[in-house]
Amino acid sequence: MKLVRAFWSWLRAVSGDDAYERYLAHHAAVHPERPVLDRRTFFKQRQAADWSQVRRCC
């Protein structure tokens, strides 16, 4: 069971599925005085940042 949990944690980290949890931990440690984004807003901002740049070879 421990191996399954470790694999699941690794898979979530690699795929970015744990991004919101990592954001919350970072926010609590570094910016506790600022308000926290809700999950939906966090992912909307992340998607906007990911797709705002030109992605082409030429």
C-alpha positions in Angstrom: 0.0 0.0 0.0 2.9 2.3 0.8 4.3 1.8 -2.7 1.0 2.6 -4.3 0.7 5.9 -2.3 4.3 6.8 -3.3 3.6 6.1 -6.9 0.4 8.1 -6.8 2.1 11.1 -5.2 4.9 10.9 -7.8 2.3 10.7 -10.7 0.4 13.7 -9.3 3.7 15.7 -9.1 4.8 14.8 -12.6 1.5 15.6 -14.2 1.0 18.8 -12.3 -2.1 17.6 -10.5 -0.8 18.6 -7.2 0.0 22.2 -8.3 -2.8 23.8 -6.1 -1.6 21.9 -3.0 2.0 23.0 -3.6 0.7 26.6 -4.2 -1.1 26.5 -0.8 1.9 25.2 1.0 4.2 27.9 -0.6 1.7 30.6 0.0 1.3 29.7 3.7 5.1 29.7 4.2 6.0 32.7 2.2 3.0 35.0 1.8 0.7 34.4 4.8 -0.5 38.0 4.9 -1.9 37.8 1.4 -5.3 36.3 0.5 -5.3 32.8 -1.1 -6.6 32.2 -4.6 -9.4 29.7 -4.8 -8.8 26.5 -6.9 -10.7 27.7 -10.0 -8.9 31.1 -10.1 -5.5 29.5 -9.6 -6.0 27.2 -12.5 -7.4 29.9 -14.7 -4.4 32.1 -14.1 -2.1 29.2 -14.6 -3.7 28.3 -17.9 -3.6 31.9 -19.1 0.1 32.2 -18.3 0.8 28.9 -20.1 -1.0 29.8 -23.2 -0.2 33.6 -23.4 3.2 33.1 -25.2 3.7 32.3 -28.9 4.5 28.6 -29.4 6.0 27.9 -32.7 9.3 27.0 -34.2 9.7 29.9 -36.7 
